[in-house]
Amino acid sequence: MDVDRSGYVGSKVDLRCRFLNSVPPVKISQVTWQKVVNGSKQNVAIANPSLGVSVAPAYRDRVAFKSAAVRRRAPVLEDTTLTFSSLRLADDAAYICEYTTFPAGNREGTVNLTVYARPTTKMSLSTPTLVARANNVRTPVATCTSANGKPPAIIRWETRVPGEATSTEFRNSDGTFTVQSEYAMVPSKDTHQEVLTCVTTYNDEVFTDSVTLDIQYEPDVSVEGFDGNWYLNRENVQLSCQANANPRVSLYQWKRVNGTIPSNVEIQDNTLTFSGPLTYDLEGTYACEATNGIGTRAASVEVVIIEKPLPQVATGDVISVIALLLAAGVLMGITVTVLVLKMRSRKDGTSYVHLPAPFVHDLTHSEPFLITFSLSSLLFVWLGVNLPPAKPSQTGEEKTSRRHSGTGSFNL
């Protein structure tokens, strides 16, 4: 017979027991299946050649001898395998199969039956609303539960979000286990839309459940549009208030620090449009406040009007200068490398340059050439650095401009 057998709650399992008769054969008087409970034996089923088959009332509807030969009017008892249907947790025990024979006496074997209970797993958010706070306090965000399992499951977390997991195990009255694991982290704007996955391992089975974090946070504000080249009479320029927020921004408010917004500047939600020609009286610090359900944040920019447009450097000239500098740098690198190797070879009489002989000879035996080459490279670099930019179509005086933007609060 088997030493160990196992099955899940509600499944079917066979407890095998066979009697190998001797020569000459002995007479089987009776076969008894017994359950060991706290050191005592309880009858489960009996097969007797004269009296037939008897099953204890507690097992009658789900325990039977598997072999049809045992259930006949004149039973054959060599194979008395017992079948359990609809396993229960209470069936978890040791079972004895005992043969009563004549004249050999009693013979028995024991099989240990283990009953498993597959757990139910569930993942849930610890709170319906996760809010990023300035105090950076670690907060429980999700709970993963494996309930009524036997043996207990193992829970772990997979996520890119830094945090800490805390697990607790409970033993239930029916012998099963419930395991809970809680994941705590610091909610922040950067963790919004990150995925948190609970991985539950039970025996050889793996269950996963995931949730996408919905972190609410106050607006992260910046003011865009001022490029430092706002000159007199320039038209149709704008300032735009950009806000990254969850939930979305419900209100934008524009203000001009130490003044009022000019009448020719139009406010359209998160945009300021300077429709007319720019004048000096439009200078100043413009601030935008963005508000959502979590809070209000502000950002600002200082607008400075210059007299004439800033000069523009032609793109082709910039590319030429960069290419010249790169070429000169490569040439200088080759020259310096050859000079160093030349000095080392003179010092110890060994050549460090493994190039074709004519090339080595030309480079290592012509000091005047190397000096001329180095000076030429330096000249190329000097010309590149000091190459004058292309003439701008217009020139003008530049005034200092300062720009303020960010996520910090702005006092108006």
BADREN-706250 format. One record per residue (C-alpha): residue in three letters; residue number from 0; x, y, z. Coordinates in Angstrom, 1 decimal. Layout:
BEGIN
- res_n_x_y_z
- ala_NUM_X_Y_Z
...
//
This chain:
BEGIN
- res_n_x_y_z
- met_0_0.0_0.0_0.0
- asp_1_1.0_3.6_-0.4
- val_2_2.8_5.4_2.5
- asp_3_1.3_8.8_1.7
- arg_4_-1.6_10.1_-0.3
- ser_5_-3.0_13.5_-0.8
- gly_6_-5.9_15.4_-2.4
- tyr_7_-7.8_18.7_-2.4
- val_8_-11.0_19.4_-0.6
- gly_9_-13.9_18.1_-2.8
- ser_10_-11.7_15.8_-4.9
- lys_11_-11.5_12.0_-5.0
- val_12_-8.6_9.9_-3.8
- asp_13_-7.8_6.1_-3.5
- leu_14_-6.2_4.5_-0.5
- arg_15_-4.6_1.4_-1.9
- cys_16_-4.4_-1.9_0.1
- arg_17_-3.7_-5.3_-1.5
- phe_18_-3.0_-8.6_0.2
- leu_19_-0.4_-10.8_-1.5
- asn_20_-1.3_-14.3_-0.5
- ser_21_1.3_-16.9_0.3
- val_22_1.7_-20.5_-0.8
- pro_23_-0.1_-22.4_0.5
- pro_24_-2.6_-19.6_0.7
- val_25_-4.1_-18.4_4.0
- lys_26_-7.7_-17.7_4.7
- ile_27_-8.8_-14.0_4.9
- ser_28_-11.4_-13.8_7.6
- gln_29_-12.0_-10.0_7.4
- val_30_-10.5_-6.6_6.2
- thr_31_-11.0_-3.5_8.4
- trp_32_-10.1_0.1_7.5
- gln_33_-9.6_2.3_10.6
- lys_34_-8.9_6.0_11.1
- val_35_-6.4_7.0_13.8
- val_36_-7.7_10.0_15.8
- asn_37_-5.7_11.3_18.7
- gly_38_-4.1_7.9_19.2
- ser_39_-7.4_5.9_19.1
- lys_40_-8.8_3.9_16.2
- gln_41_-12.2_4.4_14.5
- asn_42_-13.7_2.0_12.1
- val_43_-14.4_3.4_8.6
- ala_44_-15.2_0.3_6.5
- ile_45_-15.3_-3.5_7.0
- ala_46_-15.4_-6.3_4.4
- asn_47_-16.3_-9.8_5.6
- pro_48_-16.7_-12.9_3.5
- ser_49_-19.8_-14.0_5.4
- leu_50_-21.3_-10.7_6.5
- gly_51_-20.5_-8.6_3.4
- val_52_-19.5_-4.9_3.4
- ser_53_-20.2_-2.4_6.1
- val_54_-19.3_1.4_6.0
- ala_55_-19.6_3.6_9.1
- pro_56_-22.5_6.1_8.9
- ala_57_-20.2_9.2_8.8
- tyr_58_-18.6_7.9_5.6
- arg_59_-21.5_5.9_4.0
- asp_60_-22.3_8.5_1.3
- arg_61_-18.8_9.1_0.1
- val_62_-16.5_6.1_1.0
- ala_63_-16.6_2.7_-0.8
- phe_64_-14.4_-0.2_-1.7
- lys_65_-13.1_0.4_-5.2
- ser_66_-13.1_-3.3_-6.4
- ala_67_-16.4_-4.7_-7.5
- ala_68_-15.2_-8.1_-6.3
- val_69_-15.3_-7.0_-2.7
- arg_70_-19.0_-6.0_-3.0
- arg_71_-20.2_-9.3_-4.4
- arg_72_-22.2_-11.8_-2.4
- ala_73_-19.1_-14.0_-2.1
- pro_74_-16.4_-11.3_-2.0
- val_75_-12.8_-11.6_-3.0
- leu_76_-10.7_-9.6_-0.6
- glu_77_-7.2_-9.6_-2.0
- asp_78_-7.7_-5.9_-3.2
- thr_79_-9.5_-3.7_-0.7
- thr_80_-8.6_-0.3_-2.0
- leu_81_-10.8_2.3_-0.4
- thr_82_-12.1_5.3_-2.4
- phe_83_-12.9_8.7_-0.8
- ser_84_-15.2_11.0_-2.8
- ser_85_-15.6_14.7_-2.0
- leu_86_-12.7_14.9_0.4
- arg_87_-13.1_17.0_3.6
- leu_88_-10.6_18.7_5.8
- ala_89_-11.6_16.3_8.6
- asp_90_-10.4_13.3_6.4
- asp_91_-6.8_14.4_6.9
- ala_92_-5.4_11.6_9.1
- ala_93_-3.6_8.2_9.2
- tyr_94_-5.6_5.2_8.0
- ile_95_-4.8_1.5_8.8
- cys_96_-5.7_-1.4_6.5
- glu_97_-5.9_-4.5_8.7
- tyr_98_-6.2_-8.1_7.3
- thr_99_-7.4_-10.8_9.7
- thr_100_-6.1_-14.2_8.4
- phe_101_-6.0_-17.8_9.5
- pro_102_-3.7_-19.3_10.6
- ala_103_-1.2_-16.4_9.9
- gly_104_-3.0_-13.9_12.2
- asn_105_-3.4_-10.1_11.6
- arg_106_-1.4_-8.1_9.1
- glu_107_-1.7_-4.3_8.6
- gly_108_-0.3_-1.3_6.8
- thr_109_-0.7_2.5_7.3
- val_110_-1.2_5.3_4.8
- asn_111_-1.1_9.0_5.7
- leu_112_-3.8_11.0_3.9
- thr_113_-3.2_14.8_3.5
- val_114_-6.0_17.0_2.5
- tyr_115_-5.2_20.3_0.9
- ala_116_-7.5_23.4_0.7
- arg_117_-6.9_25.7_-2.2
- pro_118_-7.1_29.3_-0.9
- thr_119_-9.1_32.2_-2.4
- thr_120_-6.9_35.2_-3.2
- lys_121_-7.9_38.9_-3.3
- met_122_-6.2_42.2_-3.7
- ser_123_-7.7_45.5_-2.7
- leu_124_-6.7_49.1_-2.1
- ser_125_-6.3_50.0_1.5
- thr_126_-8.0_53.4_0.9
- pro_127_-10.1_54.5_-2.0
- thr_128_-8.1_57.7_-2.4
- leu_129_-4.3_58.0_-2.4
- val_130_-3.0_61.5_-2.0
- ala_131_0.6_62.7_-2.2
- arg_132_1.4_64.8_0.8
- ala_133_4.4_67.1_1.5
- asn_134_5.3_65.3_4.7
- asn_135_6.3_62.1_2.8
- val_136_4.7_59.8_5.3
- arg_137_4.6_56.1_4.4
- thr_138_1.0_54.9_3.9
- pro_139_-0.6_51.5_3.5
- val_140_-1.8_51.4_-0.1
- ala_141_-2.8_47.8_-0.9
- thr_142_-3.7_44.6_0.9
- cys_143_-3.3_41.1_-0.6
- thr_144_-5.2_38.2_1.1
- ser_145_-5.0_34.5_0.7
- ala_146_-7.9_33.1_2.7
- asn_147_-8.7_29.5_4.0
- gly_148_-5.7_27.7_2.5
- lys_149_-4.0_24.6_3.7
- pro_150_-1.0_24.8_3.8
- pro_151_-0.6_28.6_4.1
- ala_152_0.3_30.5_1.0
- ile_153_3.3_32.7_0.5
- ile_154_2.7_36.3_-0.7
- arg_155_5.2_38.6_-2.3
- trp_156_5.0_41.9_-4.2
- glu_157_6.4_43.0_-7.6
- thr_158_6.6_46.7_-8.3
- arg_159_9.0_49.5_-9.2
- val_160_7.7_51.6_-6.4
- pro_161_9.9_51.5_-3.3
- gly_162_8.0_50.4_-0.2
- glu_163_7.7_47.8_2.6
- ala_164_5.5_44.7_2.9
- thr_165_4.2_43.4_6.2
- ser_166_2.6_39.9_6.3
- thr_167_0.4_38.3_9.0
- glu_168_-0.7_34.6_9.2
- phe_169_-3.9_33.4_11.0
- arg_170_-4.9_29.8_11.8
- asn_171_-8.6_29.2_11.3
- ser_172_-10.7_26.9_13.4
- asp_173_-11.0_24.3_10.6
- gly_174_-7.3_24.0_10.3
- thr_175_-6.9_26.3_7.3
- phe_176_-4.8_29.4_7.2
- thr_177_-5.4_33.0_6.1
- val_178_-2.4_35.1_5.1
- gln_179_-2.6_38.9_4.7
- ser_180_0.2_41.1_3.3
- glu_181_0.0_44.9_3.3
- tyr_182_2.2_47.1_1.1
- ala_183_3.1_50.6_2.4
- met_184_4.8_53.3_0.4
- val_185_5.0_57.1_0.1
- pro_186_2.4_58.3_-2.4
- ser_187_3.9_60.8_-4.8
- lys_188_3.4_62.3_-8.2
- asp_189_6.2_60.0_-9.6
- thr_190_4.3_56.9_-8.4
- his_191_1.1_57.8_-10.2
- gln_192_0.0_55.2_-12.7
- glu_193_2.7_52.7_-11.5
- val_194_1.6_49.0_-11.3
- leu_195_1.5_47.1_-8.0
- thr_196_1.3_43.3_-8.3
- cys_197_0.6_40.8_-5.6
- val_198_2.1_37.3_-6.3
- thr_199_0.6_34.4_-4.2
- thr_200_2.4_31.0_-4.3
- tyr_201_0.4_28.0_-3.1
- asn_202_2.1_24.6_-3.5
- asp_203_3.1_24.6_-7.2
- glu_204_0.5_27.2_-8.2
- val_205_1.0_30.9_-8.6
- phe_206_-1.7_33.5_-8.6
- thr_207_-1.2_37.2_-9.5
- asp_208_-3.4_40.2_-9.1
- ser_209_-2.4_43.8_-10.1
- val_210_-3.7_47.3_-9.5
- thr_211_-2.6_50.6_-11.2
- leu_212_-2.0_53.3_-8.6
- asp_213_-4.1_56.4_-8.9
- ile_214_-2.2_59.0_-6.9
- gln_215_-3.8_62.4_-6.5
- tyr_216_-1.5_65.4_-6.2
- glu_217_-1.6_69.1_-6.4
- pro_218_-0.6_70.9_-9.7
- asp_219_3.0_71.0_-10.8
- val_220_3.1_74.4_-12.5
- ser_221_5.3_76.2_-15.0
- val_222_4.9_79.3_-17.2
- glu_223_6.1_78.9_-20.8
- gly_224_6.3_81.1_-23.9
- phe_225_8.8_83.8_-22.9
- asp_226_11.9_83.2_-25.0
- gly_227_13.9_86.3_-23.9
- asn_228_13.4_87.8_-27.4
- trp_229_10.3_90.0_-26.8
- tyr_230_11.2_93.2_-28.6
- leu_231_9.3_96.5_-29.2
- asn_232_6.4_96.2_-31.7
- arg_233_6.5_92.4_-31.8
- glu_234_3.0_91.0_-32.0
- asn_235_1.0_88.0_-31.1
- val_236_3.1_86.4_-28.3
- gln_237_1.6_84.3_-25.5
- leu_238_2.3_83.0_-22.1
- ser_239_1.0_79.5_-21.3
- cys_240_0.4_78.1_-17.8
- gln_241_1.3_74.4_-17.9
- ala_242_0.1_72.2_-15.0
- asn_243_0.6_68.5_-14.4
- ala_244_-2.1_67.6_-11.9
- asn_245_-4.4_64.8_-10.7
- pro_246_-7.3_65.4_-10.7
- arg_247_-7.2_67.9_-13.5
- val_248_-6.9_71.6_-12.8
- ser_249_-10.3_73.2_-12.3
- leu_250_-9.2_76.8_-12.1
- tyr_251_-6.4_79.0_-13.6
- gln_252_-5.8_82.5_-12.3
- trp_253_-3.4_85.0_-13.9
- lys_254_-2.0_88.0_-12.0
- arg_255_0.7_90.6_-12.6
- val_256_2.8_91.1_-9.5
- asn_257_2.7_94.7_-8.2
- gly_258_0.3_95.7_-10.9
- thr_259_-2.7_94.8_-13.0
- ile_260_-2.8_92.9_-16.2
- pro_261_-3.0_95.4_-19.2
- ser_262_-6.2_95.8_-21.1
- asn_263_-4.6_94.6_-24.4
- val_264_-3.6_91.3_-22.8
- glu_265_-6.3_88.7_-23.2
- ile_266_-6.9_85.9_-20.6
- gln_267_-8.1_82.6_-22.0
- asp_268_-8.1_79.9_-19.3
- asn_269_-4.4_79.0_-19.0
- thr_270_-3.2_81.3_-21.7
- leu_271_-2.2_85.0_-21.8
- thr_272_-2.3_86.5_-25.3
- phe_273_-0.4_89.8_-26.0
- ser_274_-2.4_90.7_-29.1
- gly_275_-1.0_94.2_-29.9
- pro_276_2.5_95.5_-30.5
- leu_277_4.7_95.0_-27.5
- thr_278_5.6_98.1_-25.5
- tyr_279_7.7_98.7_-22.4
- asp_280_4.7_99.1_-20.2
- leu_281_4.0_95.4_-20.6
- glu_282_7.1_94.5_-18.7
- gly_283_6.6_92.8_-15.3
- thr_284_6.3_89.5_-13.5
- tyr_285_3.3_87.5_-14.6
- ala_286_2.1_84.7_-12.3
- cys_287_-0.3_81.8_-12.8
- glu_288_-2.1_79.9_-10.1
- ala_289_-3.5_76.5_-10.8
- thr_290_-6.0_74.8_-8.5
- asn_291_-7.4_71.3_-8.3
- gly_292_-9.1_69.3_-5.7
- ile_293_-5.9_68.7_-3.7
- gly_294_-4.4_72.2_-3.6
- thr_295_-3.1_75.3_-5.4
- arg_296_0.3_75.9_-6.7
- ala_297_1.8_78.9_-8.7
- ala_298_4.6_79.7_-11.0
- ser_299_5.8_83.0_-12.6
- val_300_8.0_84.5_-15.3
- glu_301_9.5_88.0_-15.6
- val_302_8.9_89.5_-19.0
- val_303_11.5_92.0_-20.2
- ile_304_11.0_94.0_-23.4
- ile_305_14.1_94.8_-25.5
- glu_306_14.5_97.4_-28.1
- lys_307_15.4_95.3_-31.1
- pro_308_15.5_91.5_-31.9
- leu_309_18.4_89.5_-30.7
- pro_310_20.9_88.5_-33.4
- gln_311_20.5_85.1_-34.9
- val_312_23.4_82.8_-35.9
- ala_313_23.0_80.9_-39.2
- thr_314_22.6_77.2_-38.7
- gly_315_25.2_76.5_-41.4
- asp_316_27.9_78.5_-39.7
- val_317_27.3_76.7_-36.4
- ile_318_27.7_73.3_-38.1
- ser_319_30.8_74.4_-39.9
- val_320_32.5_75.5_-36.7
- ile_321_31.6_72.3_-34.9
- ala_322_33.0_70.2_-37.8
- leu_323_36.2_72.2_-37.9
- leu_324_36.7_71.8_-34.1
- leu_325_36.1_68.1_-34.2
- ala_326_38.6_67.6_-37.1
- ala_327_41.3_69.7_-35.4
- gly_328_40.8_67.7_-32.2
- val_329_41.3_64.4_-34.0
- leu_330_44.4_65.6_-35.7
- met_331_45.9_66.8_-32.4
- gly_332_45.2_63.5_-30.8
- ile_333_47.0_61.6_-33.5
- thr_334_50.0_63.9_-33.3
- val_335_50.3_63.8_-29.5
- thr_336_50.0_60.0_-29.5
- val_337_52.8_59.6_-32.1
- leu_338_55.1_62.0_-30.2
- val_339_54.6_60.1_-26.9
- leu_340_55.3_56.8_-28.5
- lys_341_58.4_58.2_-30.3
- met_342_59.8_59.4_-26.9
- arg_343_59.1_56.0_-25.3
- ser_344_60.8_54.1_-28.1
- arg_345_63.9_56.2_-27.8
- lys_346_64.0_55.6_-24.1
- asp_347_64.0_51.8_-24.1
- gly_348_64.8_51.0_-27.7
- thr_349_61.4_49.4_-28.3
- ser_350_58.9_50.3_-30.9
- tyr_351_55.3_50.9_-29.6
- val_352_53.8_51.7_-33.0
- his_353_52.7_48.7_-35.1
- leu_354_52.0_50.4_-38.4
- pro_355_53.4_49.8_-41.9
- ala_356_57.1_50.6_-42.0
- pro_357_57.0_53.6_-44.4
- phe_358_54.2_55.2_-42.4
- val_359_56.2_54.7_-39.1
- his_360_59.3_56.0_-40.7
- asp_361_57.6_59.2_-42.0
- leu_362_55.9_59.9_-38.6
- thr_363_58.7_58.9_-36.2
- his_364_61.7_60.3_-38.1
- ser_365_60.5_63.7_-39.2
- glu_366_60.5_66.0_-36.2
- pro_367_60.0_69.1_-38.3
- phe_368_56.9_67.5_-39.8
- leu_369_55.4_66.7_-36.4
- ile_370_56.0_70.2_-35.1
- thr_371_54.4_71.7_-38.2
- phe_372_51.5_69.3_-37.9
- ser_373_50.9_70.2_-34.2
- leu_374_51.1_74.0_-34.9
- ser_375_48.7_73.6_-37.8
- ser_376_46.2_71.8_-35.6
- leu_377_46.4_74.4_-32.9
- leu_378_45.8_77.1_-35.6
- phe_379_42.7_75.3_-36.8
- val_380_41.3_75.2_-33.2
- trp_381_42.1_78.9_-32.7
- leu_382_40.3_79.7_-36.0
- gly_383_37.3_77.6_-35.0
- val_384_37.0_79.3_-31.6
- asn_385_37.5_82.8_-32.9
- leu_386_35.5_82.4_-36.1
- pro_387_33.1_85.4_-36.2
- pro_388_29.4_84.6_-36.4
- ala_389_27.4_85.4_-39.5
- lys_390_26.2_89.0_-39.7
- pro_391_22.7_89.3_-38.3
- ser_392_20.1_91.1_-40.2
- gln_393_19.6_93.4_-37.3
- thr_394_21.5_94.2_-34.0
- gly_395_20.2_95.6_-30.8
- glu_396_20.8_96.0_-27.2
- glu_397_19.9_93.2_-24.9
- lys_398_18.3_93.7_-21.6
- thr_399_18.7_91.3_-18.8
- ser_400_15.8_88.9_-18.4
- arg_401_14.9_86.6_-15.5
- arg_402_12.5_83.8_-15.5
- his_403_10.8_82.0_-12.6
- ser_404_9.0_78.7_-13.0
- gly_405_8.5_75.6_-11.0
- thr_406_6.2_73.9_-8.6
- gly_407_6.7_76.0_-5.5
- ser_408_4.0_78.3_-4.0
- phe_409_4.1_81.9_-5.1
- asn_410_2.8_84.6_-2.8
- leu_411_0.7_87.2_-4.6
//
